[in-house]
Amino acid sequence: MPWTPPEPSTGAKYEDRLSTKEIAARVRIDIKSALKSGALPQGTSATVRTKYFSGGSSIDVTLRSLGATRLQTAAYLKWRIACEDRGESPERYTPEAKAALKTLEGLLKAYHYDGSDSSVDYFCVNFYGHASIHWEAEKAEVDAAKAHPEDLEATGAREAAATAERERAEWAAQETEHRLYAWTATLLRYLDAVVAESKAEAKAKAEAEAKARATAWEALSPLARRAALLEVETAEEPTEHEHETSARFSLLEVD
């Protein structure tokens, strides 16, 4: 079977006529709008850079600061200072940093076109790129933590408390969801039982009526059965035959 390109996916703001530089300019405007609306925290600093190469172009959004909010967790900074990247690291980025990266990634992907098929190494995009945190901002936080370890301890305690509270909230939300699911499943089973019972009652009623009709029919005399059949036939005949039918019934009564 011949290979055919997949159906492309496009962002909500994708326009075929836009160049990479034009898209980058619009992303910068969108970042400013996100700051005004509160989608990004006040003090957020991010840069948008474009690159051109033989295979196409890229747009990279780099997060440099969240103002007074730390980018990396205190647990990660303590681990980084203590073991210098040896062993398994704790959670690296703060929830605020993750949320900001997600927002910036969304602003970038809104202009994206992707008709690629990685299974056959076929790539068709209007630009490459992603959102990330600048390495200099990460290094600056490590250096600051080394210089003021007392601040790191206080921040770590606050982050631990916030993490515990967030985990409790997530557990409560999951518990509520599970209870709602169980209640819904119980309700659906009850409704299924009611429907099944209604169907059974309707079937039993229909069978009883059919049996009663059969019993009544057996109890009729041959003449009454013939009259009943003629009555059914008469109801189905056209209106112009009503007089003729009445005459037939009259003859039967005489017989």
C-alpha positions as a Markdown table, in Angstrom:
| # | Residue | x | y | z |
|---|---|---|---|---|
| 1 | Met | 0.0 | 0.0 | 0.0 |
| 2 | Pro | 1.5 | 3.4 | -0.9 |
| 3 | Trp | 2.3 | 5.7 | 1.9 |
| 4 | Thr | 0.1 | 8.8 | 2.3 |
| 5 | Pro | 0.9 | 11.8 | 4.5 |
| 6 | Pro | -1.1 | 12.0 | 7.8 |
| 7 | Glu | -3.8 | 14.6 | 8.4 |
| 8 | Pro | -1.9 | 17.6 | 9.8 |
| 9 | Ser | -2.6 | 19.2 | 13.1 |
| 10 | Thr | -2.7 | 23.0 | 13.5 |
| 11 | Gly | -2.9 | 25.4 | 16.3 |
| 12 | Ala | -5.8 | 27.8 | 17.0 |
| 13 | Lys | -3.9 | 30.8 | 15.5 |
| 14 | Tyr | -2.2 | 29.1 | 12.7 |
| 15 | Glu | -2.1 | 31.0 | 9.4 |
| 16 | Asp | -0.3 | 29.6 | 6.3 |
| 17 | Arg | 0.9 | 33.1 | 5.2 |
| 18 | Leu | 2.8 | 33.8 | 8.4 |
| 19 | Ser | 6.6 | 33.6 | 8.3 |
| 20 | Thr | 8.7 | 32.4 | 11.3 |
| 21 | Lys | 9.7 | 36.0 | 12.2 |
| 22 | Glu | 6.1 | 37.1 | 12.1 |
| 23 | Ile | 5.0 | 34.2 | 14.3 |
| 24 | Ala | 7.8 | 35.1 | 16.8 |
| 25 | Ala | 6.6 | 38.7 | 16.9 |
| 26 | Arg | 3.0 | 37.6 | 17.6 |
| 27 | Val | 4.2 | 35.2 | 20.4 |
| 28 | Arg | 6.0 | 38.2 | 22.0 |
| 29 | Ile | 2.7 | 40.1 | 21.9 |
| 30 | Asp | 0.9 | 37.1 | 23.4 |
| 31 | Ile | 3.4 | 36.9 | 26.3 |
| 32 | Lys | 2.7 | 40.5 | 27.1 |
| 33 | Ser | -1.0 | 39.9 | 27.0 |
| 34 | Ala | -0.6 | 36.8 | 29.3 |
| 35 | Leu | 1.3 | 39.0 | 31.8 |
| 36 | Lys | -1.5 | 41.6 | 31.8 |
| 37 | Ser | -4.3 | 38.9 | 32.2 |
| 38 | Gly | -2.5 | 37.1 | 35.0 |
| 39 | Ala | -1.9 | 33.9 | 33.0 |
| 40 | Leu | 1.8 | 34.5 | 33.7 |
| 41 | Pro | 2.9 | 35.8 | 37.1 |
| 42 | Gln | 4.1 | 39.4 | 37.4 |
| 43 | Gly | 7.8 | 39.7 | 37.0 |
| 44 | Thr | 8.0 | 36.9 | 34.4 |
| 45 | Ser | 10.8 | 37.5 | 31.9 |
| 46 | Ala | 11.0 | 35.4 | 28.7 |
| 47 | Thr | 12.8 | 35.8 | 25.4 |
| 48 | Val | 11.7 | 34.6 | 22.0 |
| 49 | Arg | 14.4 | 33.8 | 19.5 |
| 50 | Thr | 14.3 | 32.6 | 15.9 |
| 51 | Lys | 16.8 | 30.5 | 14.0 |
| 52 | Tyr | 17.1 | 29.5 | 10.3 |
| 53 | Phe | 18.9 | 26.4 | 9.1 |
| 54 | Ser | 18.9 | 24.1 | 6.0 |
| 55 | Gly | 16.0 | 22.0 | 7.3 |
| 56 | Gly | 13.7 | 24.9 | 8.2 |
| 57 | Ser | 13.5 | 27.2 | 11.1 |
| 58 | Ser | 12.8 | 27.3 | 14.9 |
| 59 | Ile | 11.3 | 29.5 | 17.5 |
| 60 | Asp | 12.5 | 29.0 | 21.1 |
| 61 | Val | 10.9 | 30.6 | 24.1 |
| 62 | Thr | 13.3 | 30.9 | 27.1 |
| 63 | Leu | 12.0 | 31.6 | 30.6 |
| 64 | Arg | 14.6 | 33.7 | 32.5 |
| 65 | Ser | 12.7 | 34.7 | 35.6 |
| 66 | Leu | 9.4 | 34.5 | 37.5 |
| 67 | Gly | 10.1 | 37.6 | 39.5 |
| 68 | Ala | 10.2 | 36.8 | 43.3 |
| 69 | Thr | 9.2 | 33.2 | 42.6 |
| 70 | Arg | 11.9 | 30.6 | 42.5 |
| 71 | Leu | 12.3 | 28.4 | 39.3 |
| 72 | Gln | 13.8 | 25.4 | 41.0 |
| 73 | Thr | 12.7 | 23.7 | 44.2 |
| 74 | Ala | 14.6 | 24.0 | 47.4 |
| 75 | Ala | 14.9 | 20.2 | 47.6 |
| 76 | Tyr | 16.6 | 20.1 | 44.2 |
| 77 | Leu | 19.0 | 23.0 | 45.0 |
| 78 | Lys | 20.0 | 21.3 | 48.2 |
| 79 | Trp | 20.6 | 18.1 | 46.3 |
| 80 | Arg | 22.5 | 19.9 | 43.6 |
| 81 | Ile | 24.8 | 21.7 | 46.1 |
| 82 | Ala | 25.4 | 18.5 | 48.2 |
| 83 | Cys | 26.1 | 15.9 | 45.5 |
| 84 | Glu | 26.8 | 17.9 | 42.3 |
| 85 | Asp | 24.5 | 16.0 | 40.0 |
| 86 | Arg | 25.2 | 12.5 | 41.4 |
| 87 | Gly | 22.3 | 10.1 | 42.1 |
| 88 | Glu | 18.6 | 10.5 | 41.5 |
| 89 | Ser | 17.5 | 14.1 | 41.8 |
| 90 | Pro | 14.3 | 15.4 | 43.5 |
| 91 | Glu | 11.6 | 17.3 | 41.6 |
| 92 | Arg | 13.5 | 20.0 | 39.8 |
| 93 | Tyr | 11.1 | 22.8 | 38.9 |
| 94 | Thr | 8.5 | 24.5 | 41.1 |
| 95 | Pro | 4.8 | 24.2 | 40.3 |
| 96 | Glu | 4.9 | 27.9 | 39.3 |
| 97 | Ala | 7.7 | 27.3 | 36.9 |
| 98 | Lys | 6.0 | 24.3 | 35.4 |
| 99 | Ala | 2.8 | 26.3 | 34.9 |
| 100 | Ala | 4.7 | 29.1 | 33.3 |
| 101 | Leu | 6.4 | 26.7 | 30.9 |
| 102 | Lys | 3.1 | 25.1 | 30.0 |
| 103 | Thr | 1.6 | 28.6 | 29.3 |
| 104 | Leu | 4.6 | 29.6 | 27.1 |
| 105 | Glu | 4.5 | 26.3 | 25.3 |
| 106 | Gly | 0.8 | 26.8 | 24.6 |
| 107 | Leu | 1.4 | 30.3 | 23.2 |
| 108 | Leu | 4.0 | 28.9 | 20.8 |
| 109 | Lys | 1.9 | 25.8 | 19.7 |
| 110 | Ala | -1.0 | 28.1 | 18.9 |
| 111 | Tyr | 0.8 | 29.0 | 15.6 |
| 112 | His | 2.1 | 25.5 | 14.9 |
| 113 | Tyr | 1.5 | 23.3 | 11.9 |
| 114 | Asp | 2.5 | 19.6 | 12.0 |
| 115 | Gly | 2.0 | 17.1 | 9.3 |
| 116 | Ser | 4.8 | 14.8 | 10.3 |
| 117 | Asp | 4.9 | 11.0 | 10.4 |
| 118 | Ser | 7.7 | 9.9 | 12.7 |
| 119 | Ser | 7.1 | 6.2 | 11.8 |
| 120 | Val | 8.7 | 6.8 | 8.4 |
| 121 | Asp | 10.9 | 9.8 | 9.4 |
| 122 | Tyr | 8.7 | 12.2 | 7.6 |
| 123 | Phe | 8.7 | 15.7 | 9.1 |
| 124 | Cys | 6.6 | 18.6 | 7.9 |
| 125 | Val | 6.2 | 21.6 | 10.2 |
| 126 | Asn | 6.2 | 25.3 | 9.8 |
| 127 | Phe | 8.8 | 25.7 | 12.6 |
| 128 | Tyr | 10.5 | 23.7 | 15.3 |
| 129 | Gly | 10.9 | 24.9 | 18.9 |
| 130 | His | 9.8 | 24.7 | 22.5 |
| 131 | Ala | 9.7 | 26.5 | 25.8 |
| 132 | Ser | 12.5 | 26.0 | 28.3 |
| 133 | Ile | 14.2 | 27.6 | 31.3 |
| 134 | His | 17.5 | 29.4 | 30.6 |
| 135 | Trp | 20.6 | 27.7 | 32.0 |
| 136 | Glu | 21.9 | 31.0 | 33.4 |
| 137 | Ala | 18.8 | 31.5 | 35.5 |
| 138 | Glu | 19.2 | 28.0 | 36.9 |
| 139 | Lys | 22.9 | 28.6 | 37.7 |
| 140 | Ala | 22.1 | 31.9 | 39.4 |
| 141 | Glu | 19.6 | 30.2 | 41.7 |
| 142 | Val | 22.2 | 27.5 | 42.6 |
| 143 | Asp | 24.8 | 30.2 | 43.3 |
| 144 | Ala | 22.4 | 32.2 | 45.5 |
| 145 | Ala | 21.5 | 29.0 | 47.4 |
| 146 | Lys | 25.2 | 28.4 | 48.1 |
| 147 | Ala | 25.7 | 31.9 | 49.3 |
| 148 | His | 22.6 | 32.0 | 51.6 |
| 149 | Pro | 21.8 | 28.4 | 52.8 |
| 150 | Glu | 19.6 | 29.8 | 55.6 |
| 151 | Asp | 17.2 | 31.2 | 53.0 |
| 152 | Leu | 17.1 | 27.8 | 51.3 |
| 153 | Glu | 16.1 | 26.1 | 54.5 |
| 154 | Ala | 13.2 | 28.5 | 55.1 |
| 155 | Thr | 12.1 | 28.1 | 51.5 |
| 156 | Gly | 12.4 | 24.3 | 51.7 |
| 157 | Ala | 10.1 | 24.3 | 54.7 |
| 158 | Arg | 7.5 | 26.4 | 52.9 |
| 159 | Glu | 7.7 | 24.3 | 49.8 |
| 160 | Ala | 7.3 | 21.1 | 51.8 |
| 161 | Ala | 4.2 | 22.4 | 53.5 |
| 162 | Ala | 2.8 | 23.6 | 50.2 |
| 163 | Thr | 3.5 | 20.2 | 48.6 |
| 164 | Ala | 1.8 | 18.4 | 51.5 |
| 165 | Glu | -1.3 | 20.6 | 51.2 |
| 166 | Arg | -1.4 | 20.1 | 47.4 |
| 167 | Glu | -1.1 | 16.3 | 47.8 |
| 168 | Arg | -4.0 | 16.4 | 50.3 |
| 169 | Ala | -6.1 | 18.4 | 47.9 |
| 170 | Glu | -5.3 | 16.0 | 45.1 |
| 171 | Trp | -6.2 | 13.0 | 47.2 |
| 172 | Ala | -9.5 | 14.7 | 48.3 |
| 173 | Ala | -10.3 | 15.4 | 44.6 |
| 174 | Gln | -9.5 | 11.8 | 43.6 |
| 175 | Glu | -11.6 | 10.5 | 46.5 |
| 176 | Thr | -14.5 | 12.6 | 45.5 |
| 177 | Glu | -14.2 | 11.4 | 41.9 |
| 178 | His | -14.1 | 7.8 | 43.0 |
| 179 | Arg | -17.2 | 8.3 | 45.1 |
| 180 | Leu | -19.0 | 10.0 | 42.2 |
| 181 | Tyr | -18.0 | 7.2 | 39.9 |
| 182 | Ala | -19.3 | 4.6 | 42.4 |
| 183 | Trp | -22.6 | 6.5 | 42.9 |
| 184 | Thr | -23.0 | 6.8 | 39.1 |
| 185 | Ala | -22.4 | 3.1 | 38.6 |
| 186 | Thr | -24.9 | 2.2 | 41.3 |
| 187 | Leu | -27.5 | 4.6 | 39.8 |
| 188 | Leu | -27.0 | 3.0 | 36.3 |
| 189 | Arg | -27.4 | -0.5 | 37.7 |
| 190 | Tyr | -30.6 | 0.6 | 39.4 |
| 191 | Leu | -31.9 | 2.1 | 36.2 |
| 192 | Asp | -31.0 | -1.0 | 34.2 |
| 193 | Ala | -32.9 | -3.1 | 36.8 |
| 194 | Val | -36.0 | -0.8 | 36.6 |
| 195 | Val | -36.0 | -1.0 | 32.8 |
| 196 | Ala | -35.6 | -4.7 | 32.8 |
| 197 | Glu | -38.4 | -5.1 | 35.3 |
| 198 | Ser | -40.6 | -2.8 | 33.2 |
| 199 | Lys | -39.9 | -4.9 | 30.1 |
| 200 | Ala | -40.7 | -8.1 | 32.0 |
| 201 | Glu | -44.0 | -6.6 | 33.3 |
| 202 | Ala | -44.9 | -5.4 | 29.8 |
| 203 | Lys | -44.1 | -8.8 | 28.4 |
| 204 | Ala | -46.2 | -10.6 | 31.1 |
| 205 | Lys | -49.1 | -8.3 | 30.5 |
| 206 | Ala | -49.0 | -8.8 | 26.7 |
| 207 | Glu | -48.9 | -12.6 | 27.2 |
| 208 | Ala | -51.8 | -12.5 | 29.7 |
| 209 | Glu | -53.8 | -10.4 | 27.2 |
| 210 | Ala | -53.0 | -12.7 | 24.4 |
| 211 | Lys | -54.0 | -15.7 | 26.5 |
| 212 | Ala | -57.3 | -14.0 | 27.6 |
| 213 | Arg | -58.1 | -13.2 | 23.9 |
| 214 | Ala | -57.4 | -16.8 | 23.0 |
| 215 | Thr | -59.6 | -18.1 | 25.8 |
| 216 | Ala | -62.4 | -15.8 | 24.8 |
| 217 | Trp | -62.1 | -16.9 | 21.2 |
| 218 | Glu | -62.3 | -20.5 | 22.1 |
| 219 | Ala | -65.5 | -19.8 | 24.2 |
| 220 | Leu | -67.3 | -18.3 | 21.2 |
| 221 | Ser | -69.8 | -20.3 | 19.2 |
| 222 | Pro | -69.0 | -20.9 | 15.5 |
| 223 | Leu | -71.6 | -18.3 | 14.5 |
| 224 | Ala | -70.2 | -15.7 | 16.8 |
| 225 | Arg | -66.7 | -16.4 | 15.5 |
| 226 | Arg | -67.9 | -15.9 | 11.9 |
| 227 | Ala | -69.6 | -12.7 | 12.8 |
| 228 | Ala | -66.5 | -11.4 | 14.5 |
| 229 | Leu | -64.4 | -12.2 | 11.4 |
| 230 | Leu | -66.9 | -10.5 | 9.2 |
| 231 | Glu | -66.9 | -7.4 | 11.5 |
| 232 | Val | -63.1 | -7.2 | 11.1 |
| 233 | Glu | -63.4 | -7.5 | 7.3 |
| 234 | Thr | -66.1 | -4.9 | 7.2 |
| 235 | Ala | -63.9 | -2.4 | 9.1 |
| 236 | Glu | -61.2 | -2.8 | 6.5 |
| 237 | Glu | -63.6 | -2.4 | 3.5 |
| 238 | Pro | -64.1 | 1.0 | 1.7 |
| 239 | Thr | -66.9 | 3.2 | 2.8 |
| 240 | Glu | -69.0 | 2.5 | -0.4 |
| 241 | His | -69.5 | -1.1 | 0.7 |
| 242 | Glu | -71.0 | -0.3 | 4.1 |
| 243 | His | -74.6 | -1.0 | 2.9 |
| 244 | Glu | -73.7 | -4.3 | 1.3 |
| 245 | Thr | -71.9 | -5.4 | 4.5 |
| 246 | Ser | -74.9 | -4.5 | 6.6 |
| 247 | Ala | -77.1 | -6.7 | 4.5 |
| 248 | Arg | -74.7 | -9.6 | 5.0 |
| 249 | Phe | -74.9 | -9.2 | 8.7 |
| 250 | Ser | -78.7 | -9.1 | 8.5 |
| 251 | Leu | -78.7 | -12.5 | 6.7 |
| 252 | Leu | -76.5 | -14.0 | 9.4 |
| 253 | Glu | -78.9 | -12.9 | 12.1 |
| 254 | Val | -81.8 | -14.5 | 10.2 |
| 255 | Asp | -79.9 | -17.7 | 10.0 |
